[in-house]
Amino acid sequence: MFKNSEGKLVPKEASIFPLITFDPKSKVFNCVGTGFFITPFGGFVTAKHVFFKNDGTHRPTLYGVQSLEDGTRVVRTLKHLVVHPNADIAIGMLGDAKNNDRFNQNPVPASAFCLSFQPLQTGDAISTYAFPNTQNEWLDDDHQQFTFQGVWSSGIVEDFHPNGMGLLRNACYQTTMKIDGGASGGPVLHNATVVAVNSTGMDLGDVAISSLTPVTFLKDLSVPSENGNIPIPDLIAGGYITVI
């Protein structure tokens, strides 16, 4: 169970969801990462690199698979996504469900996370919940079935790198937490609030090394609205995104 932005205990998958993509050329779905809600009606955060292929081009589609309280999973289309120009973080909005008209007629609010912009210290305990073990199989020539399995991982902060580390070029934390493929973009928690997103990881057997992008980079971004772009700090000040 997690505490959401209202301080209520909620199931972990009420706030965290797998991100999948569909390639119209190959007609194949794949799970590419994890996202988490920061507003009740579809606002979410993930890692920027989740949206891009290895060749640097963006993925043709992106969907979030939201879990409802009754166990139903709704596949929601990506309405918009804003990526940070210099950091591995992005903020987006999920739109209508492709597989549930009843949800579209009466959307169910999601449990949104509370963020923290307080810096982590060496030795701080952290944890994440993400979807690195997603499996899919073909049922017939036209249909795939996904099996989503969320996984906990935990560790401690070892260092802070103001100029990045390895392939990650933004300021980041180095940790002992294991991050597998598919866990990218998942929320990193400290004291029940989200402090960072999963960016990169290496598993060296008995030792794991990972890098996390602080959520403070969100303050640099603006999101589209009917009245033009709105800076994230304005949404925070207005109470639409909860930060402590």
C-alpha positions as CSV (number, residue, x, y, z in Angstrom):
1,M,0.0,0.0,0.0
2,F,1.1,3.6,-0.7
3,K,0.0,7.0,0.6
4,N,-1.4,9.1,-2.2
5,S,-1.4,12.9,-2.5
6,E,-4.4,13.0,-0.1
7,G,-2.6,10.9,2.5
8,K,-4.8,7.8,2.0
9,L,-3.5,4.3,1.8
10,V,-4.1,2.9,-1.7
11,P,-3.0,-0.3,-3.6
12,K,0.4,0.2,-5.3
13,E,-1.0,-0.5,-8.8
14,A,-3.7,2.2,-8.4
15,S,-1.0,4.8,-8.9
16,I,1.7,3.0,-11.0
17,F,1.1,1.5,-14.4
18,P,3.0,-0.1,-17.3
19,L,3.5,1.8,-20.5
20,I,3.1,-0.1,-23.8
21,T,3.7,0.8,-27.4
22,F,2.2,-0.5,-30.7
23,D,4.2,-0.6,-33.9
24,P,1.7,-0.3,-36.8
25,K,4.2,-1.7,-39.3
26,S,4.9,-4.9,-37.4
27,K,1.5,-4.9,-35.6
28,V,3.3,-5.8,-32.4
29,F,2.7,-4.4,-28.8
30,N,5.6,-4.2,-26.4
31,C,6.0,-3.0,-22.8
32,V,8.6,-0.2,-22.7
33,G,8.5,1.2,-19.2
34,T,6.6,2.4,-16.2
35,G,4.7,5.5,-15.4
36,F,2.9,6.9,-12.3
37,F,0.1,9.4,-11.7
38,I,0.6,12.8,-10.3
39,T,-2.9,14.1,-10.9
40,P,-6.2,12.2,-10.5
41,F,-7.4,12.5,-14.1
42,G,-4.4,11.2,-16.2
43,G,-1.4,13.4,-15.5
44,F,1.7,11.2,-15.1
45,V,5.5,11.2,-15.0
46,T,8.0,8.7,-16.6
47,A,11.5,8.7,-17.9
48,K,12.1,10.5,-21.2
49,H,14.0,7.7,-22.8
50,V,11.0,5.4,-22.5
51,F,9.4,7.3,-25.4
52,F,12.4,6.9,-27.8
53,K,13.8,3.9,-29.7
54,N,17.5,3.0,-29.7
55,D,18.0,4.9,-32.9
56,G,16.7,8.2,-31.3
57,T,13.4,8.3,-33.1
58,H,10.2,8.5,-31.0
59,R,7.9,5.5,-30.7
60,P,4.8,5.7,-32.9
61,T,2.4,5.2,-30.1
62,L,2.3,5.0,-26.3
63,Y,-0.5,3.7,-24.0
64,G,-0.8,3.5,-20.2
65,V,-2.5,0.5,-18.7
66,Q,-4.4,1.7,-15.6
67,S,-5.6,-0.7,-13.0
68,L,-9.0,0.1,-11.4
69,E,-10.2,-0.9,-7.9
70,D,-12.2,-3.8,-9.3
71,G,-9.2,-5.3,-11.0
72,T,-10.1,-4.0,-14.5
73,R,-7.3,-2.7,-16.6
74,V,-8.0,0.1,-19.0
75,V,-5.7,0.8,-21.9
76,R,-5.5,4.6,-22.2
77,T,-4.1,6.5,-25.1
78,L,-1.4,9.1,-24.7
79,K,-2.9,12.6,-25.1
80,H,0.3,14.6,-24.9
81,L,3.8,14.2,-23.6
82,V,6.4,16.9,-22.7
83,V,10.0,15.8,-22.4
84,H,12.8,17.7,-20.6
85,P,15.4,18.9,-23.1
86,N,18.3,18.0,-20.9
87,A,17.1,15.4,-18.3
88,D,15.7,11.9,-18.4
89,I,12.2,12.9,-17.3
90,A,8.9,13.6,-19.0
91,I,5.4,14.6,-18.0
92,G,2.3,13.5,-19.9
93,M,-1.5,13.1,-19.9
94,L,-3.4,9.9,-20.6
95,G,-6.7,10.3,-22.5
96,D,-9.6,7.9,-23.3
97,A,-9.5,4.2,-22.9
98,K,-9.4,2.1,-26.1
99,N,-11.0,-0.9,-24.5
100,N,-13.6,0.5,-22.1
101,D,-16.4,2.9,-23.2
102,R,-17.9,3.0,-19.7
103,F,-14.7,4.4,-18.3
104,N,-14.7,7.1,-21.0
105,Q,-18.3,8.1,-20.1
106,N,-17.4,8.2,-16.4
107,P,-13.6,8.3,-15.8
108,V,-12.5,6.9,-12.5
109,P,-10.0,9.3,-10.8
110,A,-6.6,7.7,-10.2
111,S,-4.7,7.9,-6.9
112,A,-2.0,10.5,-7.5
113,F,1.4,10.5,-5.8
114,C,2.8,13.3,-3.7
115,L,6.2,14.5,-4.9
116,S,9.1,15.7,-2.8
117,F,11.8,18.2,-4.0
118,Q,13.9,17.7,-0.9
119,P,17.4,16.4,-1.8
120,L,18.4,12.9,-0.9
121,Q,21.4,12.2,1.3
122,T,24.0,9.5,1.1
123,G,22.7,6.4,3.0
124,D,19.0,7.3,2.5
125,A,16.8,4.2,1.9
126,I,14.8,4.2,-1.3
127,S,12.4,1.9,-3.1
128,T,10.5,1.5,-6.3
129,Y,7.6,-0.5,-7.8
130,A,7.7,-1.1,-11.5
131,F,6.9,-3.5,-14.3
132,P,10.1,-5.1,-15.6
133,N,8.7,-8.6,-15.9
134,T,5.9,-8.0,-18.4
135,Q,5.2,-10.9,-20.7
136,N,3.2,-11.1,-23.8
137,E,2.1,-13.9,-26.1
138,W,0.2,-14.2,-29.3
139,L,-3.3,-15.7,-28.9
140,D,-3.9,-15.8,-32.7
141,D,-2.7,-13.8,-35.8
142,D,-4.3,-10.6,-34.6
143,H,-4.4,-10.6,-30.8
144,Q,-1.7,-10.4,-28.1
145,Q,-2.2,-11.1,-24.4
146,F,-0.1,-9.3,-21.7
147,T,0.7,-10.5,-18.3
148,F,1.8,-7.6,-16.1
149,Q,3.8,-8.4,-13.0
150,G,4.9,-5.6,-10.8
151,V,8.1,-5.9,-8.8
152,W,9.5,-4.2,-5.7
153,S,13.1,-3.1,-5.6
154,S,15.0,-1.3,-2.9
155,G,18.4,0.1,-2.0
156,I,20.3,3.1,-0.7
157,V,21.7,6.3,-2.1
158,E,25.5,6.1,-2.6
159,D,26.3,9.4,-4.3
160,F,25.1,12.4,-6.1
161,H,26.5,13.3,-9.5
162,P,25.8,16.9,-10.5
163,N,27.0,16.3,-14.1
164,G,25.5,12.8,-14.5
165,M,27.0,9.3,-14.6
166,G,27.6,6.9,-17.5
167,L,25.1,7.4,-20.3
168,L,22.9,9.6,-18.1
169,R,24.0,13.2,-18.6
170,N,21.8,15.0,-16.1
171,A,22.3,15.5,-12.4
172,C,21.4,12.2,-10.8
173,Y,21.7,9.9,-7.7
174,Q,23.8,6.8,-7.8
175,T,22.2,4.0,-5.8
176,T,22.3,0.2,-5.0
177,M,18.7,-0.3,-6.2
178,K,18.3,-2.9,-9.0
179,I,16.6,-1.5,-12.1
180,D,15.6,-3.9,-14.9
181,G,14.3,-3.2,-18.4
182,G,10.7,-2.1,-18.2
183,A,11.2,-0.5,-14.8
184,S,12.5,2.7,-16.4
185,G,10.3,5.7,-15.5
186,G,8.9,4.1,-12.3
187,P,8.6,6.2,-9.2
188,V,11.4,6.2,-6.6
189,L,10.1,6.6,-3.1
190,H,11.6,7.9,0.1
191,N,9.4,8.4,3.2
192,A,6.3,7.5,1.1
193,T,6.8,10.4,-1.4
194,V,8.3,10.3,-4.9
195,V,11.7,11.9,-5.1
196,A,13.0,10.6,-8.5
197,V,12.4,8.3,-11.5
198,N,14.3,5.2,-12.5
199,S,16.7,6.0,-15.3
200,T,19.5,3.4,-15.8
201,G,20.7,0.3,-14.1
202,M,23.4,-2.4,-14.3
203,D,23.2,-5.7,-12.6
204,L,26.7,-7.0,-11.7
205,G,25.6,-10.2,-10.0
206,D,25.7,-9.5,-6.2
207,V,25.9,-5.8,-6.8
208,A,23.5,-3.4,-8.6
209,I,24.3,0.1,-9.7
210,S,21.6,2.4,-10.8
211,S,21.0,6.1,-11.6
212,L,17.9,8.1,-10.7
213,T,16.7,11.4,-12.1
214,P,15.3,13.8,-9.5
215,V,11.7,15.0,-9.9
216,T,12.9,18.5,-9.3
217,F,13.6,18.7,-13.1
218,L,9.8,18.8,-13.6
219,K,9.9,22.5,-12.4
220,D,11.6,23.4,-15.8
221,L,8.6,22.2,-17.8
222,S,5.3,23.5,-19.0
223,V,2.2,21.6,-20.2
224,P,-0.3,22.4,-22.9
225,S,-3.8,23.6,-22.0
226,E,-6.7,25.3,-23.7
227,N,-5.3,28.7,-22.7
228,G,-1.7,28.0,-23.7
229,N,1.2,26.4,-21.9
230,I,1.1,26.3,-18.1
231,P,4.4,26.1,-16.1
232,I,4.5,23.2,-13.7
233,P,5.3,25.5,-10.8
234,D,1.9,27.2,-11.4
235,L,0.2,23.8,-11.3
236,I,1.9,23.1,-8.0
237,A,1.0,26.5,-6.6
238,G,-2.6,25.9,-7.6
239,G,-2.7,22.6,-5.8
240,Y,-3.1,20.5,-9.0
241,I,0.2,18.7,-8.3
242,T,1.1,18.0,-4.6
243,V,4.6,18.7,-3.5
244,I,6.1,18.7,0.0
